[in-house]
Amino acid sequence: MNEPKSIDDWLKLCRQHELTANAMVDSKEAASQAFFHAGLAVECALKAYIWQVERFNRWPDKTDRPELYGHNLRVLKDKAGIKIKTTDANAPCWHVVLQWNRNQGYDPKPMPRRVAKSMVESAFGDDGVVTWLRQSLKNDF
C-alpha cells in the first residue's frame, strides 16, 4: 500500500475527500458517505499538521508510532498538540467533527442530510476544522 510521503500528499488526499463529501452531501442516498468522507478529510488534514509539528522527514513506521495509524480524530488532535477553548470561533466545529467514527462509513442506514451537512460545514466552512488546519499550516510554519 502506498502512503502519503509528504504534507502535500496528505493535503491532496484531504482535498479528494472534501470534493467527494461536497458531491454527496445533498444526496438522500449518499449523505452518510458525505459525512464519512468529511471525517476522512479531517483525518488527513490532522496528519498533515502532525507531520509539520513533529517535523517529520517521512511518515513514521507503524511499529514506531502506532497511534498515528489510527482513525480516532480525538487522539490525532491530541497528538497534534491542538488545544480547543470553548471561546474559540471554531470550537463548535471541533465538537461536531470529533463525533466522527470511521465505522460510520459502513453503516448502510441512511443518514439525515442535515447531519451530513453539519459535518461538511464543520469540516470545510469558514470556521471549519480543515479550513483552520490548512490556514495554520500556511501561517504557523
PAZAPA-4460 file (N, C-alpha, C; in steps of 0.05 Angstrom, whole numbers, plus 32768, in hexadecimal, padded with zeros to 4 digits):
% residues 141
    n_x    n_y    n_z   ca_x   ca_y   ca_z    c_x    c_y    c_z   seq   type   mol
   8011   7FE8   8000   8000   8000   8000   8012   8019   8000     1      M     A
   800C   802B   7FEE   801A   8045   7FEE   800E   8056   8004     2      N     A
   801F   8066   8010   8015   8078   8025   8020   8094   801E     3      E     A
   8014   80A9   8029   801D   80C4   8023   803B   80C7   802B     4      P     A
   8049   80D5   801A   8066   80D8   801E   806D   80F5   8025     5      K     A
   8059   8106   8029   805F   8122   802F   8045   812F   803B     6      S     A
   8049   8147   8045   8032   8156   804E   801F   815B   8037     7      I     A
   802B   8162   8020   801A   8167   8008   800A   814E   8000     8      D     A
   8015   8137   8003   8006   811E   7FFD   7FEE   811B   800F     9      D     A
   7FF2   8121   8029   7FDB   811F   803C   7FC6   8134   8034    10      W     A
   7FCF   814C   802D   7FBC   8161   8025   7FAE   815B   800B    11      L     A
   7FBB   814D   7FF8   7FAE   8145   7FDF   7F98   8130   7FE6    12      K     A
   7F9E   811D   7FF7   7F8A   810A   8000   7F73   8118   800D    13      L     A
   7F79   812B   801E   7F65   813B   802B   7F52   8148   8017    14      C     A
   7F5E   8154   8003   7F4E   8161   7FEE   7F3C   814E   7FDE    15      R     A
   7F47   8136   7FD9   7F37   8122   7FCB   7F1E   811A   7FDC    16      Q     A
   7F22   8116   7FF6   7F0C   8110   8007   7EF8   8127   800A    17      H     A
   7F03   8140   800A   7EF2   8157   800A   7EE0   8158   7FF2    18      E     A
   7EEB   8154   7FDA   7EDC   8155   7FC1   7EC6   813F   7FC2    19      L     A
   7ECD   8127   7FCB   7EBA   8111   7FCD   7EA4   8118   7FE0    20      T     A
   7EAB   8123   7FF8   7E96   812A   800C   7E83   813F   8000    21      A     A
   7E8E   8153   7FF3   7E7D   8169   7FE8   7E6B   815E   7FD2    22      N     A
   7E75   814B   7FC2   7E65   813F   7FAC   7E4E   812F   7FB7    23      A     A
   7E51   8123   7FCF   7E3D   8111   7FD9   7E2A   811D   7FEE    24      M     A
   7E30   8134   7FF8   7E22   813E   8010   7E05   8143   800B    25      V     A
   7DFC   8149   7FF3   7DE0   814F   7FEE   7DD0   8136   7FE5    26      D     A
   7DDE   8120   7FE3   7DD1   8107   7FDB   7DC4   80F9   7FF2    27      S     A
   7DAB   80F3   7FF0   7D9D   80E5   8005   7DA9   80C9   800A    28      K     A
   7DB1   80BC   7FF4   7DBD   80A1   7FF6   7DDA   80A2   7FFF    29      E     A
   7DE9   80B7   7FF9   7E06   80B7   7FFD   7E0F   80CA   8013    30      A     A
   7DFC   80D6   8022   7E04   80EA   8037   7E17   80DE   804B    31      A     A
   7E12   80C4   8052   7E24   80B8   8066   7E41   80B6   805B    32      S     A
   7E44   80B3   8041   7E5E   80B2   8036   7E6B   80CD   8035    33      Q     A
   7E5B   80E2   8033   7E66   80FE   8035   7E71   8102   8051    34      A     A
   7E62   80F9   8065   7E6B   80FA   8081   7E85   80EB   8084    35      F     A
   7E86   80D3   8079   7E9E   80C2   807B   7EB6   80CF   806E    36      F     A
   7EB3   80DA   8056   7EC9   80E6   8048   7ED2   8100   8055    37      H     A
   7EC0   810F   8061   7EC7   8127   806F   7ED9   811F   8087    38      A     A
   7ED2   810A   8095   7EE3   8100   80AB   7EFE   80F7   80A1    39      G     A
   7EFF   80E9   808B   7F19   80E1   8080   7F2A   80F9   8078    40      L     A
   7F1D   810E   806E   7F2C   8127   8067   7F38   8133   8080    41      A     A
   7F29   8134   8096   7F33   813E   80AF   7F4B   812E   80B8    42      V     A
   7F49   8113   80B6   7F5F   8101   80BE   7F78   8108   80AE    43      E     A
   7F75   810B   8094   7F8C   8111   8083   7F98   812C   808A    44      C     A
   7F87   8140   808F   7F91   815B   8096   7FA0   815A   80B1    45      A     A
   7F95   814B   80C4   7FA3   8148   80DD   7FBE   813A   80DA    46      L     A
   7FBF   8126   80C9   7FD9   8118   80C5   7FED   812A   80B7    47      K     A
   7FE4   813C   80A5   7FF6   8150   8099   8000   8163   80AF    48      A     A
   7FEF   816B   80C0   7FF6   817D   80D6   800A   8170   80E9    49      Y     A
   8005   8157   80F0   8017   8148   8101   8032   8146   80F4    50      I     A
   8033   8140   80DA   804C   813E   80CB   805C   8158   80CF    51      W     A
   804F   816F   80CC   805D   8189   80CF   8066   818E   80EB    52      Q     A
   8054   8189   80FF   805A   818E   811B   8072   817C   8124    53      V     A
   8071   8163   811C   8086   8150   8124   809F   8153   8113    54      E     A
   809D   8163   80FD   80B4   8167   80EB   80BF   814D   80E0    55      R     A
   80AC   813C   80D8   80B4   8122   80CB   80C1   8128   80B0    56      F     A
   80D4   8117   80A9   80DE   8117   808D   80D2   8100   807E    57      N     A
   80C4   80EE   808C   80B4   80D9   8080   80A0   80D1   8095    58      R     A
   808A   80C4   808C   8076   80BB   809F   8082   80A3   80AE    59      W     A
   807F   80A3   80C9   808B   808D   80D9   807F   8072   80D3    60      P     A
   808E   805D   80D8   8084   8042   80D5   806F   803D   80EB    61      D     A
   805D   802B   80E4   8047   8024   80F7   8052   8019   8111    62      K     A
   8068   800A   8110   8074   7FFF   8128   807F   8015   813A    63      T     A
   8088   802B   812F   8094   8041   813E   807E   8053   814A    64      D     A
   8069   8059   813B   8055   806C   8143   8039   8061   813C    65      R     A
   8030   804B   8149   8017   803F   8141   7FFF   8052   8145    66      P     A
   8001   8064   8157   7FEA   8077   815C   7FE5   8088   8144    67      E     A
   7FF8   808C   8133   7FF4   809C   811B   7FE6   808D   8104    68      L     A
   7FE3   8073   8108   7FD6   8063   80F3   7FB8   805F   80FA    69      Y     A
   7FAF   8069   8110   7F93   8067   8117   7F82   807C   8109    70      G     A
   7F68   807A   810D   7F55   808B   8100   7F45   809B   8114    71      H     A
   7F4D   809B   812D   7F3F   80A9   8142   7F48   80C7   8141    72      N     A
   7F35   80D8   8139   7F3C   80F4   8136   7F44   8101   8150    73      L     A
   7F38   80F9   8166   7F40   8104   8180   7F5D   80FE   8186    74      R     A
   7F65   80E5   8182   7F81   80DD   8187   7F94   80ED   8175    75      V     A
   7F8D   80EF   815B   7F9E   80FE   8148   7F9F   811C   8150    76      L     A
   7F89   8127   8158   7F89   8143   8161   7F9C   8147   8179    77      K     A
   7F9B   8134   818B   7FAD   8135   81A3   7FCA   8132   819B    78      D     A
   7FCF   811F   8189   7FEB   811B   817F   7FF6   8133   8171    79      K     A
   7FE4   8142   8164   7FEB   815B   8157   7FF1   8172   816A    80      A     A
   7FE9   816E   8183   7FED   8182   8197   7FD9   8199   8196    81      G     A
   7FC2   8194   8189   7FAE   81A8   8185   7F9C   81A9   819E    82      I     A
   7F9A   81C1   81A9   7F88   81C6   81C0   7F71   81D8   81B7    83      K     A
   7F59   81D0   81BD   7F42   81DF   81B5   7F35   81EB   81CE    84      I     A
   7F31   8205   81CD   7F23   8213   81E3   7F06   8217   81DA    85      K     A
   7EF4   8217   81ED   7ED7   821B   81E7   7ED3   8236   81DA    86      T     A
   7EE4   8249   81DE   7EE1   8264   81D2   7EED   8266   81B6    87      T     A
   7EFA   8251   81AC   7F05   8251   8191   7EEF   8252   817D    88      D     A
   7EF2   8261   8168   7EDD   8264   8153   7ED6   8249   8147    89      A     A
   7EEA   8237   8145   7EE4   821D   8138   7EDF   8207   814C    90      N     A
   7EDC   820D   8166   7ED6   81F9   817A   7EBD   81E8   8173    91      A     A
   7EA7   81F5   816A   7E8F   81E5   8162   7E95   81D1   814C    92      P     A
   7EA6   81DA   8139   7EAE   81C8   8123   7EBE   81B0   812D    93      C     A
   7ED1   81B5   813F   7EE0   819F   814B   7ECD   818C   8159    94      W     A
   7EBA   8197   8167   7EA7   8185   8175   7E99   8172   8162    95      H     A
   7E91   817D   814B   7E83   816C   8137   7E96   8157   812B    96      V     A
   7EAD   8160   8121   7EBE   814D   8113   7ECA   8138   8126    97      V     A
   7ECD   813E   813F   7ED8   812A   8152   7EC4   8114   8158    98      L     A
   7EAC   8116   814F   7E98   8101   8152   7E9B   80EB   813D    99      Q     A
   7EAC   80F1   8129   7EAF   80DF   8112   7EBC   80C5   811B   100      W     A
   7EB3   80AF   810E   7EBE   8095   8113   7EC0   8087   80F8   101      N     A
   7ED7   807D   80F1   7EDB   8070   80D7   7EC6   805A   80D1   102      R     A
   7EBE   804C   80E6   7EAA   8037   80E1   7E8F   8040   80D7   103      N     A
   7E8A   805A   80DB   7E71   8065   80D0   7E6F   8062   80B2   104      Q     A
   7E85   8061   80A5   7E85   805F   8088   7E7C   8044   807E   105      G     A
   7E79   8031   8090   7E70   8016   8089   7E53   8011   8091   106      Y     A
   7E46   8025   809C   7E2A   8023   80A4   7E18   8027   808C   107      D     A
   7E09   8012   8084   7DF9   8014   806C   7DDF   8026   806F   108      P     A
   7DD9   802D   8088   7DC1   803D   808C   7DC5   8059   8082   109      K     A
   7DAF   8065   8078   7DB2   8080   806F   7DB7   8093   8086   110      P     A
   7DC5   80A9   8080   7DCA   80BE   8094   7DBB   80D7   808B   111      M     A
   7DAF   80E5   809E   7DA1   80FE   8097   7DB5   8111   808A   112      P     A
   7DAD   811E   8074   7DBF   8130   8066   7DC8   8147   8078   113      R     A
   7DB7   814F   808A   7DBF   8165   809C   7DD7   815E   80AD   114      R     A
   7DD8   8144   80B5   7DEF   813B   80C5   7E09   813B   80B4   115      V     A
   7E06   8131   809C   7E1D   8131   808A   7E26   814E   8083   116      A     A
   7E12   8160   807E   7E19   817C   8078   7E27   8189   8090   117      K     A
   7E1E   8183   80A8   7E2C   818E   80BF   7E49   8185   80C1   118      S     A
   7E4E   816C   80BB   7E69   8161   80BB   7E7A   816F   80A5   119      M     A
   7E6F   8171   808D   7E7D   817D   8077   7E83   819A   807D   120      V     A
   7E70   81A8   8087   7E74   81C5   808F   7E89   81C7   80A5   121      E     A
   7E88   81B5   80B8   7E9A   81B6   80CF   7EB7   81AF   80C6   122      S     A
   7EB9   81A0   80B1   7ED4   819A   80A6   7EDE   81B0   8094   123      A     A
   7ECD   81B9   8081   7ED7   81CA   806B   7ECC   81E7   806B   124      F     A
   7EBA   81EE   807D   7EAF   8209   807D   7EC4   821D   8085   125      G     A
   7EBB   8236   8087   7ECE   824C   808E   7EDC   8248   80A9   126      D     A
   7ECE   823D   80BC   7EDA   8236   80D6   7EE0   8218   80D9   127      D     A
   7EE0   820A   80C2   7EE3   81ED   80C3   7EFF   81E4   80CB   128      G     A
   7F00   81CC   80D4   7F18   81C0   80DF   7F2D   81BD   80C9   129      V     A
   7F26   81B3   80B2   7F39   81B0   809C   7F42   81CC   8093   130      V     A
   7F30   81DE   8091   7F37   81FA   8089   7F4C   8205   809D   131      T     A
   7F47   8201   80B6   7F5A   820B   80CB   7F75   81FD   80C9   132      W     A
   7F74   81E2   80C6   7F8D   81D3   80C4   7F9E   81DC   80AB   133      L     A
   7F90   81E0   8095   7F9F   81E9   807D   7FAB   8204   8081   134      R     A
   7F9B   8216   808D   7FA5   8231   8093   7FBC   8231   80A6   135      Q     A
   7FBA   8220   80BA   7FD0   821D   80CE   7FE9   8213   80C1   136      S     A
   7FE7   8200   80AF   7FFE   81F6   80A1   800C   820C   8090   137      L     A
   7FFC   821E   8085   8007   8234   8075   8015   8248   8087   138      K     A
   8008   824F   809D   8010   8266   80AD   8025   825F   80C3   139      N     A
   8021   8248   80CF   8031   8243   80E7   804D   8237   80E2   140      D     A
   8051   822D   80CA   806A   821E   80C6   8079   822A   80AF   141      F     A
***
